[in-house]
Amino acid sequence: MTRLYLVRQASLALLLSTLSFSLSAQKAPLKWGKPEAHELSMAVYEPDTAAAAVLLGDYAEISVDLGDGNLRYVFEHHRRIKILKRSGFRYADVAIAFHTGQEVSALKAQTFTPDGQVFELGKEAIFQEQSTKDWSQMKFSFPQVTEGAVLEYRYRLSTENIFQLREWYFQSEIPTIWSELRLSIPEWYDYIFLTQGRQVDISEEDSREKPIRIPGSASSIQAKINSYRFVMENVPALKEEAYITTMDDYLARMRFQLRSIQYPKSYLQPILSDWPTLAKELNENEYFGKQITKKKNQKALLEALEPIWAEAGAATKESKALLAYQYLNKTLEWDGTYSIAANQDLADCLEKKKANSGELNLMMLCVLNALEIEAYPVLLSTRDHGKMLELYPILGQFNHVMAVASLNGQMQVLDLGSPSRPPGCPRVNALNGQGWMASEANPQWLQLTPPEAKAMNMYHMEVDEEGGATVSVTAKYEGYDAVEFREELQEDNDGRFLAATWEKTYPDAQISQVAFEDADSPLASLKVTYEERLPGLAQAIGDFLYVSPALMPAFQENPFKLEERTYPVEIPYPVKVQDILFLKAPEGYALESLPESGRISLPNGGGKFDYLFSEKGGQIQVIYKIEITQLTFKPEEYPVIKNFFNIILEKQGEQIVFRKI
C-alpha cells in the first residue's frame, strides 16, 4: 500500500537523527570515473536475477543558491548503471527532461567495458529537442555499450523558478542498490516535503551559519542553511502491469513545494494560499475564468449555435446546452494536449476549429454561462499525470479541466474532445477518481463516478463435419464500449477493423454483411450485425469433434502476470460483458459432453463470472457473463483478482465435445 508522508522543512517526520557535524562535509557516495572492481565484474544481480540492468548508484544534490545575489536552485545529478543483459541496452539511451526556464549544463557521460576500456561521450552526440510547448529533452546514447558495461553520467540543472524543486525518484523499473538525495536550503524558504512509497533507510538533518546575500540587496547577512540527507538502499524494481494510473503514483519518490518566504525583518510571504483563494484567483484569471465570461467569446459561440438551436426547435436551456455539446464535439478537434487554461481567446479557438483540452471545456462553460445554467469548472489530473493531493492547493498538480452542469435536475460532467462520447462520459484518461470544483462560494472535491462499459454479443453458430463454422453475430454496445467502437468507426467507417480483430484469433476468418445501427448517435446503444466464416474452428480427433464455444472473449489473456504486486489495481470504469452462443449439433454428430456450469464471485460484491451450459432439443446454449464493479483492489487483494481472471480463462478454454453417430 502506498503511503504518503507530508513533511515540513522545520520538523521532518522521517527524521532519524540530528547530526552535530555538517552533512555537506560528508563524501559523495559516487566518485566520477571510479567504478568499483566488483561493479565491473558483476555478472548477475543476486537479489533479482532477472534484472537486465541495475542502478548501482543514483546521487543528487539540490541547493537553493544565492551565491551571486540572484535567487535560483541548482540540481546536480550523478548516476551509474550496470548493464547485465542485452535487453538492458535500452538504459543506454538517456533523455533528461527539463522545463522552460531551466538550463541543463556540464553534461558528461562515459562507458566502462568489462575489459577496462573507457569511452567518453562526445559533445556532438548530445541532442536537444522540444517535446512539448513547455518541455524539452537533452538526449544521448552511451558509446560502445556491451553486456557487463558500467555506464555513468552527470549534469547540472539550474533555474530561477524555486517554487517547485526537482523531484527525486528513489525507485525505478530496475533495481537500485543506492539512491541518495541531499538538499541545502536557506532558512528563509519553507518547503513542504511530499514523500511517497517505502520509508527512507537514512534520514539526516543539520544546519550551519553562512553569510549570504539577500535578494535585491548588495549586503550580506549571516543566515542558517538547513541541510538534509535521504538514502534508500537495495530498492527493488517496480514492474509496471495493466490497470494502473501511472507508475509515478507508486514509485518511491520525494517532491518539494515552496510554502512561504520570510526574509529577515520582513513580512511572511505566503506562496500557497487556500482552496477558496485559489478558486477566486482562477475565476479572475485572464486565461481561465475571464474566458468564460468574456463577451467576445460568448458572442462568437452563440452566433455559431443559434442556427443549430433554431433548426432543432430547441426551446429549453437544457436542450440548447446538450445541442451545444454535440455541435462543439463534432466541429472542434482536440489538438492532443492537456491544459487547465486557454492559450488564446476562445473565439479564436472556435474560428481555428482546434483547441487543447482546457480550451474545449472552457468553451462549453462559456456557453453554459451565456445560457445562465449553473455550471462550474472541475480541475483534475489525468490518469497518466498522477494522483491529486487534497491537503494543499497546488495548482501544478492539475493538467485538465472539465465542466459540471445542472442539467434536467442533476449535475452532469461534460468533457469535450470526441463526438463519440455522450454527456456524462469523460475521456478514460480523466477517470482518476476525483476532481476539484473551482467554485468561489463552495470549492470542493467531487468523486467522479464513471458509467460502465457494457457489451452483449449473441452468436448463432453452425459447425460442419469438417470443423468449419458459420456464425451470425448480433452485438450491442453501451457506455465506454460504445465510445471505443464509434471512435474506431471514425477512422474506418466501413468497419474493416472488425475483420482485423477476428483475424488475430482466426487467421482464415472471413467477414461479410456488416451493418451498423445508431453509429452516429452517441446517446443511443450501438448495434452491429455481421456474418463470420471460421474455417477449422472445431478439431476432429477420431470419432470426436471438439468445439471451443468462447469465440471472441472479452479477455483473451490474464492482464495480471506478476507473482506479487505492491501497488493497487485501478480499473477505470465498471465492466459488464455477456456472450450468448446458440449452437446446433453438426450433421452426423451427437452431443457427448458439456462443461459444467457455475459462478465465481469476487468478495464484497466486487464482481462475478457466470458460465452456463445447457442443451435442449438438439440446440446448445452457452452463456458467459462477466461483471466487475469494484474498481480499486489493494495490493493484498491482488491474488484474488488475479485468480478471478485465471478462472475466467480456464472456463473459456473448456470445449464442447460431439461424438459421431
N, C-alpha and C positions, 0 to 999 in steps of 0.2 A: 504494500500500500504506500503510495507516495505521501510524504509528509511535507508540509510547508511550514517553515520557520520564519518568523518576522523578527529581525534582529536590528536593534538600534545601534547607532555608532557609539553612543556613550556607554552602553551596557549590553554586551554580547551574551545572548542566552547560551551560546555554544562555548563560552569561554572555559577552558580547562585550567589555564594557569596564567598568571601575570608575571612577566619576567622582569628582573631587575637590570638586565642588560639590553642594549639596543638590538632589535631584530635586524636592523639594517647592517649590523656588523657580522651577521651570520653569512657563511659562504653560500653561494648559489648551489642548488643540487646538481646542476649540469655545468660542465666546462666545455666551452666551444672547441670543437676539433679534437676532443679527447674521449672517444668511446671506450668503455671498459673492455678488457680482453674477453670476459665472459659474455658480453653483449655481441661481440663479433663471432664468437664460436657457437652461440645458441642455435640449435637446430630445431627445437620444438619448445613450446611454452607449456610446461607440465600441468599447470592448473587448468589449461584449456587447450588440449592437444589438437583441436580442430581449428584453432585460430590461424588465419592466413597472415596476420601481421599483429604486432604488439606495440603499444606506445610505451617505450622504455622510460621516457621522462617527458613531462609537459610542465613548463615553468613560465610564469609571467609575473611581472611587477607593474602595478598601476600606481601612479603618483599624480596627485593634483599639484601642479607646479606653478610657482610664481617667481621663478628664479630671475627673470628679466623684468618683472613687474607686470607681465601680461598673463592673465589667468588662462590656464589650459590644463588638460590632463594628458598624460603620456602612458601608453601601454606598450611594454616591451615583452616580446614573446619568443621563447626558445623551445623547440620541440624536437624529439629524437624518436625515430620509428625503426623497428626491426621488421624486415620482410622475410617471412618464413616459407611462403609458398608462392607459386606463380600467380595464383588467384589474388594475392595481396599486392600485385604490381599496381593496382588502381590507386593505392595510397601514395604512390609516387607522383601522382598528378594533384597539384595543390592549387586551391583558389582561396585567396584571402579577401573576404568581403569587407567593404568599408563604405560608409555613408557620405553623402555630400557634405563637405566641410571638414572631413577627416583627411589626413595625409599619411600615406604609408611610405616609409623610407628605410634605408640601411638594410635592405633585404639581401640575405646571403643564404646559400644552400650548398650542400655537398654530399656526395655519396662515398661510403666506405665499403669496399668489397671485402669478402671474407679472406682474400689472399693479401690484404693490407694496402691495396691501392686506394688512392683518394682522387675523386673527380669533382671539381668545383663547377658550380653553375655559372655560365657566362651571362653578362648583362643582356646580351642580345636574345637570350632565351626567356626573358621575362616580358610578359604582355599585360596590358591593361585594357579592360573592356567595360563598357556601360551595360549593366544587366537590366536595370530599370531606370525610371526617371530619377530616383533618389539614391540608387545603389550602384557601385562599381565593383570590379574584381581585379585583383592582381593575380595573374595565373602563370604557372610554370610547371615543368616536368623535370624530375631529377634525372641526371645523366647516368648512363651505364648501370642501370638497375639490374641486379641478379638476385636469385634466391639466396638468402643469407645476408644480403646487404643491410647496412645500417645507414639510414638517411637522417639528416638533421637540417633544420633551417631556423632562421631567426629574422625578426624585423621589428620596426618601431612604428607605432601608430600614434598620432597626436591630433588634438582638436581643441578649439576654444569652447566647444559646447560641453559643459561639465554637468549638465542636468542628469544624464544617464551615462554611467561609466560602462566600459566594455564588459559584457557578461563573460562568465568563465564556466566552462564545462569540465567537470572532474571525470566524466564518464563519456564513453562513445560506443560505437558498434564493434570495436575491437578492445581486447583487454588493455588496461592501463596499470603499469607497475607503480608509477609515482606521478602524482599530479599536485602541483603546489602553486598557490597564488599568494602574493604579498601586496599589501596596499600601504600607501603613505598619504595621509590626508590632514591638512591643517585643521585645527580645532574650530575654525570659523564655519566650516561646511559640515552640515549634519545630513548624513546619508542613511537611508533605510537599506538594510541588507536583506535581500529576499533569497532564501535558500530552499532548495527542494531536493528530494531524494534521500539517500542514506546520509547519516551524520558524518562529518569530517573526522578523521583519526587524530589530527593535531590541530588545535586552535590556540593561538597565542596573541597577546596584545601588550603593547607598551607605548610609552610616549617619551618625547625628549623636547627640550627647548632649542629653538633655532631662530636666527634673525631672518625675517622675510619681509619683502616689500608689500605694502598694502596696495591693491589695485587702484589706479588713478592717483597715486601719490608717489613722490620721489623719495620719501623717507622709508626707513626700515623699522621693524618693531620685533621684539622678541615674542615668539608665538610657540605654542605647543603643537607638535606634529604627532598625530596618533598613527601608530603602525600596527598592522595586523598580518598574521600568517596563518594560512589554512592549508592543510595537507590531507589528501586521501591516498592510500597505498593499496596495491593489489585490488584494483577496482575491476569487477567482472564486466565483460561486454554485455551490452543490452541489445538483443537482436529484435529487429522490427518484425511484426506479424500483422495479419489482417485485423481490421476493425479497431483502429486506433485513431485518435485525433491527429497528434503529431508526437514524435518521439521526444521533442523538446519539452513536452509536458512531464516527462518521466525520467529523463537523464539527470543524474546528479549535477546540479549547477548552482551558480550564485549570480544574482543580479543586484544592481545598485541604482537607487533613485534619490536624487537630491531633495531633501525635505525643506530645508531652510538655510539661510546665510545670516550670520551676525558678525560684523567686523567690530573691532574694539571701539568702545564709546559710540556705538551706532545702534539704531533700532533693528530688531529682528525682521528679516525679510522672508516671509513665508513663500515657498515655491509651490508646495502642494496646498490646495485650499480645502474645500469640502464639496460634496456632490451637488448641493443646491447652487453653490457659486459656479461650479463648472458648467452646470446646465444653463445658468444665466449668461455666462461668457460665450457659450456656444450659440445660443439663440440670438446674441447680439453680434456675432461674428459675420463679417462680410462674405465669407466663403461657405457659411453654413446657414444659420437662421435667417439672415437677411436675404439669402437667395430664395427662401420660401415665401417671403412677404413682398419681395420687390415687384413693383407694378409692371415693369417692363417684362419680367418673366411670366407673370400671370396673364398679361395681355396676349403675349405670343402663344401661350398654351391654350387659352380659351378660344382664340381665333382659329386654331387648328382643330379644336374639339367641337365647336358649335355645329358644323355641318354633320358630324358623326352623330351627335345627340339628336339633331333635327331629323335625320334620316331614320333613326331608330325609334323616334317618338318618345324619347326619354323624358319622363315627367318629374321624377323624384331625384333628390340629391344622390341617393344611394345608387340608383340605376346609372346616373351620369358618372359617378365615381368608378363603377365597375366597367363601364364602356371605356372610360379614360385609361384604366389599367390595361384593357385588352388592346386599345389603339396604340398606346405608347410601347407596349411589348412587341407589337408587330412592326412598328415604324422605326424604333430606335435599336441600334446594335450596341451590345456591350463590348467595350474595347479589350476586355480580358484582364483589366486591372481593378484592384480593390482600393477603396478610399472612403473616408468618412466626410470628405469635403468636396466642393466644386473647385476645379481649376479655372473655370470661366463662368460667365453668366449662363444660366440655364436656357435662356432664349437662344444663345449661340449654340449650345449643345443640340437643341431641337432642330436648328437650321442645318447643322452638320450631320444630324441623324446618327451620332456616335457619342458614347459617353462612358465614363468609369462608373463603378457600382454606386458610389455616393451621389454622383450627378443624376443617375437614373432615378433613384429613390427620393432624392430631394425634389425632382420634378413631380413625382407623384404626390409628395407632401404639399408642393406648391398648388396643385390642382385641388387637393382636399381643403387647403386653406381658403382658396377662392370660392369653393362651394360651401364654406362655413360648416364643414364636417369636423367633429372632434378627432384630432389626429396628432400623433407625436412621433418624433424620430426615435428609433431604438438602435443604439450603438452596440456592436458586438465584435468579437474576434472570431474569424472563421476557424474551422477545424484545423487546417494546416498552419494557422498562425499561432495557435496555442490558447490555453485556458485564461480566464479573466480573474482578477483579484477584486473582490468586493470591498476590501478594507480601505484601500487607498484610491482616491480619484486620479488615477494615472491615465491621461488621455492616450498616451502612446500604445497602450495595450489593445486599443480598438483599431480595426482596419476596414470595417464595413458598417453601413447604416441601412436600416430598413424602415418602413412606415408601419405603424399600427393605428388602425382607424376604427371608429364606431360605425359599423355598417349593419343595418337591419337588426339593431338591438344587441349586437355582440362585437367585441373588439377582435379585429381580424388583421393578421400580418400580411403586408403586401411587399413583395420583393421582385422588382422588375429585372429583366435580363434574359428572359426566354418566353416566347409566345406559347410554349407547351406547358408552362406552369400556371395552374389556376390560382386565384386568390387563396390565401391561407396555406400555400405550399412554397416555403422558402427554398432557395437553392440548397442542395445537400451539404455543401461546404459551410453553410450558415447554421447547420444544426449542431451547435456547440453547447446545448443545454440551457443557456440563458442569454439575456441581453439587458442593457441598461437604458431605461426610458428617460430621455433628456427633457423632462418637464420641470420648468422652474417651480411650479406650485407643488408638484409631487414627484420628484425624481425617485425612481425605484428600479429594482432588479426584477425582471419578468422571467418566469420559467416558460420556455418555448416548447410546446408540445407538438411534435410533428404528426401529420397524417400518416397512415400506413401505406405500405406498398402491397398491392393486392392483385393476384393473378389467378385465373381459373382457366384450365386447359382441358378440353374434352376431346378424346381421341376415339374414333371408331376404326378399328383395325381388323383387316383380314390377312391371314397368313396362308400362302400356298405351300404345297408339299415340298417344294424346293427351298423353302426358307425365306422367300421374298415376302415383303409386307406392303400392303397398300393402306394408307392412313388418311382419313378425313379429319381435319383439325378445326375446331372452333375454340377461339381464345377470347377472353375478356380481361382487360387490364384497367386498374384504377389506381389513384394516388401516384406514388413515385414510379411504379412500374409503367403506368400510362405516360408519365412525363418522359421517362427514358425512351420508350418506344417512339413517341412523337418526335423527340429530338433526333432519333435515328432517321425517321422519315423526312425530316427537314434536309438531311444530307443526301438521302436516297429515297425519293418519293415513290419508286416502283417496288420498294421492299426487298431489293436484292440481298440485303443483309440477312434476311430470314434464311435464305438458301445457304449463305456462308456459315450461319450458326449451326444448321443441321449438318453441313459437310464436315465440320470439325469432329463430330462424333461418328457420322456415317459418310465416309468419303464418296460413296457412289449414290448418295441421295439425289432425288430428282423432285423438284417442287413445281407445282402448277396451280392455276386457278386462284391466284392470290387476290383477295378482296378486303377492303377496309371500310369500316363504318364509324362515322364521327371522328375521323382522323384529324379534322381541323377544329374540333370543338373541345377545348381543354376542360370545360365544365362537365362533359359527359364521359361515360365509360368508353373506352376504345375497344372495338370488336374487330377481330381478324379471322378470316376463314381461308383455308387452302388445302390442297391435296399433296401428300408425300408418297413417293415410291422409294422403298428402302430394300434394295437387293441384299440378300444374305443376312437379314436381321436375325432369323432363327438358325439354330445349329442342329443338324441332323446327325445322330450317332446311332447306328443300327436301326432298331425299330422305334427309337425315341426322337422327339423333336423338342428342343429347348428354346423357350421364348423369354426374352427379358422384357417385362412389362413397363419398366421405368424408361420411357422413351427419351424425354428431354427433361430430366430432373432439375429443380432449381439449384441444387448443389451437387456438382459432379465430383468434388473432392472436399476433404475436410480443410477449412481455412485455418484450423488450429493445429500446428505441427510441432510446436516446442514441447519439450518434456515438462518445463516449468515456465510460467510467465509471471513476472514480478510487477507488472503494470496491468490495469484493468482492460477488459474487453468493452469497447464502446461502439455499439451498433447505432447508426444514425437515426433509423426510423423503424417502427414495427413492421413485421413481415407476415404475410398470410398468403400461402400458396396451396391451391387444390388442383390435383391432377386426377382426372377420371378417365379410365380406359374401358371400352367395351370391345371384347374380343370373341370372335366365333372360332370354334374348333376347326382346324384345317380339314379339308375333304380327305376322308380315309383315316382320320385320327380321332381318338377319344381322349378325354382328359385323364391323365394319370395322377397328377398331384398338384396341389396349390400351396403356396407358402401360408404360414399361419398368420392370422390377423392379430392385432393388438394395439396398444397405445403406450407411448413413453411420454412422461410429463416432467418438466423442469420444476424444481421446488418453488413454492410460494406463487404458483400460477404464472411463472415466467415464460411458459411456452409449452407446446405439446406437439407430438407427432403421432398421427393416426395412420395405420396401414390396414386396409380392409380388402379381403379377397373372398369372392363368392361366385357360385355357379348356379344357373337356373335355366332349364330348357335348352341346354347346349350353348348358352351365352355366358361368358365370364366377365365379371365386373371387378375392376381393381381401382381402389381409391387411395391416394397418398395425400395427406393433409398436414401441412406444416404451419404452425403459428409460433411466432416469437414476439412477445410483448414486453419482456424485460430488456431494457436497452443497455444497462451497465452491469457487468459482472466483475466483482472484486477478484484480485489475484487468487485468493483462496477458493473462489468458485470456478476457477479455470478448468480443473479436471471435470467438473460437472458439464459445462457447456461443450468441452472437447468430446466427452463421451457421448453426449446427446447427438452430435454430428456423426460420430463413429457408428452409432446405431442406425441413423438415417441411411448412411451409405451402405451399411450391411444389409438392411432390409431392401433397399433399392437394387441391390445386386442379386437378390434371390430370383429364381426363374420358375416359370410355369412349365410343366412337363406334359407332353402329349405322347400317347403310345399308338402305334399303327395297328389298325384293326383289320 
